[in-house]
Amino acid sequence: MNQDEIEEKINEGWIKAWFAIEVMATSKELTEKALAEHVEKLSKMKDVIVISKDFKSVEKVENPPKNVKEAYSQVVEITLLAKDLLTLITAIVI
């Protein structure tokens, strides 16, 4: 989607939003898989258009939660368009 198309959607009332989503899991592979699946769910939502996604590198967590021997974390920054406020709220809670 180019900038003109994005502006057209915004002019139609679509909401442009930026999300930073973090996942933490007990292995690097599980962390990457969980975050990728979550972003895929967002991408497939009706009335949501993912404009960009920037996956950061997986990092080992220095002080994992109690009773967790080892943990890894990854963040993705996503810019998206949502058709309306209800769609945006749904995207936040999925």
N, C-alpha and C positions, 0 to 999 in steps of 0.2 A: 504494500500500500504506500503510495507516494504522499508527499506533504499536501498536495491539492485535495486528494481524496480524504485525508484526515481532516483538513479544514472544512470540507463539505459536510462530513458527518457531524462535526462539532456545531456547525451552523444549523444542522437539522435537529440539534438538541442532545446529541450523544455526549456522554461525559468522558473526558480524558482523565485517566488516573495512573499513578505510579505506585507500584508495590515493591517492597523488599520482603522476600519470603526466605526464612531460614529453616533448615531441617537439621536435626541432630539424630544420629543413629550409632549403633555399636560397631559398624564396619564402614569402610570407605565406599564399598560397592553398594551397600544398602542405602547409604546417604544419597549417593548419586541417583540411584534408581527411584527412591521415594520422591525426591525433588523433581526429577524428570517426569514422573507419572502425574504429579500434582500440576505441573505446568501444562501437561497434555490435557488434563481435565479442563483447565481454564480455557485452553485453545479450542476445545470442542463445545464449549457452552454456547447455547443459542443466544444471540444478541450481544456477544462479546467478540471483539476483534483484538488479538494480540498484535501490537505494533512492533514491539521489540522485546527481546529477552537477553540478558547478559548473565550467564552462569559464572560465578566466581569459583576459585579453586577450593577443593576440599581441604579443610584444615583439621589437624588433630586437636581435640579439646584438651587444654592443659589441666583443668580442674573439673573432670566429669562429675555428674550428679552422684550422690551417695549410692553405694551398692552397684555402681557401674564401673567396671574395670577400665574400659577404654571406650572413648566416644569420638565421633567425627562430626564436623559441621560444614554445611555448604549454604551459600546465599545465592539467590537469583534476583536480579532487578528486572521488573517487567513494567512496560508501559502498555496500557490497553485502552480501548474504547468500550464503554458500556452504553447500551441503548437508553437506559433510564436508571433511576436511583435504586429501584428494586433489583434490577439485574446486577448493579454494582455491589449491593449488600449481599446478594447471593454469591457473587464471586468471592467476596471476602470470607464467607463462612464455609465454603465447600472444603 
